[in-house]
Amino acid sequence: MKASFPGHLIALQEAQASYIAIYLSGIFAFILVAYTTGAKLTRFQVTISSALFVLFAFVIGVRIIAFGAGINELLIDLRQYQSEQELGRYELVDKTLRLRVAMLVWGSGPIVALLFMWSVRHPKKE
């Protein structure tokens, strides 16, 4: 059982990294579309695209947070078999703190992207 921990840990990290790449790609794709065509879209088109984007970001963000929580739980289990120094670069983080920070980090991307879309559609007249 002890030997499978590192393999599971690496698998969770790889899965989380994949979802982070998908998340960032989606955020930047939405910003690119907002910049290039945001002012030309109808209100209906903006509403639908924004709703789909928020759904996408929510689902992917939940997966990222879940993988992070799984990594933390696995590290808690691994701590039973290895000392803190043997864990190397891995640090345990308080579950509540991890959740709050993760929600702040992964929740800010869609908000910023939606604000960007709003700024493109409602430019300040000078």
C-alpha positions as CSV (number, residue, x, y, z in Angstrom):
1,M,0.0,0.0,0.0
2,K,2.8,2.4,0.9
3,A,4.4,2.0,-2.6
4,S,1.2,3.1,-4.4
5,F,1.1,6.6,-2.7
6,P,3.7,8.3,-4.9
7,G,2.0,7.0,-8.0
8,H,-1.4,8.2,-6.9
9,L,0.1,11.5,-5.9
10,I,1.7,12.0,-9.3
11,A,-1.5,11.0,-11.1
12,L,-3.5,13.5,-9.1
13,Q,-1.0,16.3,-9.8
14,E,-0.9,15.5,-13.6
15,A,-4.7,15.5,-13.7
16,Q,-4.9,18.8,-11.8
17,A,-2.2,20.3,-14.1
18,S,-4.3,19.2,-17.2
19,Y,-7.4,20.9,-15.8
20,I,-5.5,24.1,-15.0
21,A,-4.3,24.2,-18.6
22,I,-7.9,23.7,-19.8
23,Y,-9.1,26.4,-17.4
24,L,-6.4,28.9,-18.5
25,S,-7.1,28.2,-22.2
26,G,-10.8,28.8,-21.7
27,I,-10.2,32.1,-19.8
28,F,-7.9,33.4,-22.5
29,A,-10.2,32.2,-25.3
30,F,-13.1,34.1,-23.8
31,I,-11.0,37.2,-23.4
32,L,-9.8,36.9,-27.0
33,V,-13.4,36.6,-28.3
34,A,-14.4,39.5,-26.0
35,Y,-11.7,41.7,-27.5
36,T,-12.2,40.8,-31.1
37,T,-16.0,40.6,-31.4
38,G,-17.4,41.6,-28.0
39,A,-18.6,45.0,-29.2
40,K,-20.3,43.5,-32.3
41,L,-22.3,40.8,-30.4
42,T,-26.0,41.2,-29.6
43,R,-27.1,41.2,-26.0
44,F,-28.5,37.7,-26.5
45,Q,-25.2,36.4,-27.9
46,V,-23.3,37.9,-25.0
47,T,-25.7,36.4,-22.5
48,I,-25.5,32.9,-23.9
49,S,-21.7,33.0,-24.4
50,S,-21.2,34.4,-20.9
51,A,-23.5,31.8,-19.3
52,L,-21.8,29.0,-21.0
53,F,-18.4,30.4,-20.1
54,V,-19.4,30.7,-16.4
55,L,-20.7,27.1,-16.4
56,F,-17.4,25.9,-18.0
57,A,-15.3,27.9,-15.5
58,F,-17.3,26.6,-12.6
59,V,-17.1,22.9,-13.6
60,I,-13.4,23.1,-14.4
61,G,-12.7,25.1,-11.2
62,V,-14.5,22.5,-9.1
63,R,-12.4,19.8,-10.6
64,I,-9.1,21.7,-10.0
65,I,-10.2,22.2,-6.3
66,A,-11.2,18.6,-6.0
67,F,-7.8,17.4,-7.3
68,G,-6.0,19.7,-4.9
69,A,-8.1,18.4,-2.0
70,G,-7.3,14.9,-3.1
71,I,-3.6,15.7,-3.1
72,N,-3.8,17.1,0.4
73,E,-5.7,14.0,1.7
74,L,-3.1,11.7,0.1
75,L,-0.3,13.7,1.7
76,I,-2.1,13.4,5.1
77,D,-2.2,9.6,4.6
78,L,1.4,9.5,3.4
79,R,2.5,11.4,6.5
80,Q,1.7,8.2,8.5
81,Y,4.5,6.4,6.7
82,Q,7.0,9.1,6.2
83,S,8.4,12.0,8.2
84,E,8.0,15.7,7.2
85,Q,11.5,15.8,5.8
86,E,10.9,12.7,3.7
87,L,7.9,14.4,2.1
88,G,10.3,16.7,0.4
89,R,8.7,19.6,-1.5
90,Y,5.2,18.6,-0.5
91,E,3.6,20.7,2.2
92,L,0.4,20.0,4.0
93,V,-2.0,23.0,4.0
94,D,-4.9,23.5,6.3
95,K,-8.1,22.2,4.5
96,T,-10.1,25.4,5.2
97,L,-7.2,27.7,4.1
98,R,-6.7,25.6,1.0
99,L,-10.4,25.8,0.1
100,R,-10.6,29.5,0.6
101,V,-7.4,30.3,-1.4
102,A,-8.4,27.9,-4.2
103,M,-11.9,29.5,-4.4
104,L,-10.3,32.9,-4.5
105,V,-7.7,32.0,-7.2
106,W,-10.0,29.9,-9.5
107,G,-13.0,32.1,-9.0
108,S,-11.3,35.3,-9.9
109,G,-10.5,34.3,-13.5
110,P,-14.1,34.2,-14.8
111,I,-14.9,37.4,-12.9
112,V,-12.0,39.2,-14.5
113,A,-12.9,37.8,-18.0
114,L,-16.5,38.9,-17.6
115,L,-15.4,42.4,-16.5
116,F,-13.1,42.5,-19.6
117,M,-16.1,41.6,-21.8
118,W,-18.2,44.4,-20.1
119,S,-15.4,46.9,-20.6
120,V,-15.2,46.1,-24.3
121,R,-19.0,46.4,-24.7
122,H,-19.2,49.6,-22.7
123,P,-16.1,51.6,-23.5
124,K,-15.7,55.0,-21.9
125,K,-16.2,57.8,-24.4
126,E,-13.5,60.4,-24.2
